[in-house]
């Protein structure tokens, strides 16, 4: 899906989350509606445990050093495990599931691109960070938003960005015309 899409307007149960003027090249098979009721139901199923974990998280970033991606990206805060949880699952609970397609796309960046779900992250307060990220991923999957850690496929950062924005290959080579 084209992550440049945005400008959602709430409309009851479903929300388009797509501004046609900004999304000229969105794939035809891309899901353009969000089932807010489904998101709310999923959040309700684990509300007690997840709210406890979210309220326990002090945002101290002591979990950061256990994340090899945080260390490999020169301490970029977007790779801190607690940041990923608070900005994805935390946002979903804070907004009670009333999120736009654009917000879900931002969450995709955090919980797939910035996390391989290796389960190495450890919290001194005992928060199960991998379980929370896995739950956030399941909510996004329920809305047709999926992802994969790009480097696990041998993709470069540039390849990943190009695939997310729909930017054509600048080399001039068209792989669809190979004979």
C-alpha positions, 0 to 999 in steps of 0.5 A: 500500500502507498504509505503517502495516503492519508487524510482519513475522515471518520464515518461510523464503523468503517473508515476509508483513510484514503485521500484519492488526490494523494493516492494516484498509484495505490494498488487495486488490491489494497484494502482501503477500509478499516473495520473499527469494530474488529479492532475494538473487539481484538483490543477488548480480548486482551484489555486487562493484560495489555493495559497493565503492561502499558501502564507499567511501562515507564518508558525508561528505555532500559530494554533498548540495549537488549535490541540488536537493531537499536545498537545497529542503528546507532541508538535511533529511538525508533528501534527502542522496544518500548517505543515500538510498543507505546507507539503501536499498541499504546496508540491503539488502546489510547485511541480505543481503536479509532485509528486511520489507515495512515496511522496503521501504516505508520505502525507497520513501519515500527512493528515490522521494519524496526523489529524482527520479533527475535524475543531478545528484548527484556524489560526490568519490570517484566513486561512481555514486549515480544507478546505485545508487538505480536499482538499489534501485528495481529491487529494490523494483519486483521486489517490487511496490513502486513509487513516483513522485515526487509533485510531478512530478504536481502533487500537494501533500505533503498529497495524497501523504501521504493517498495513502500512508496511505489517509486519506480526503479531508477535504473531504467531496467524493467524487470517485467519485460525480461525475456 
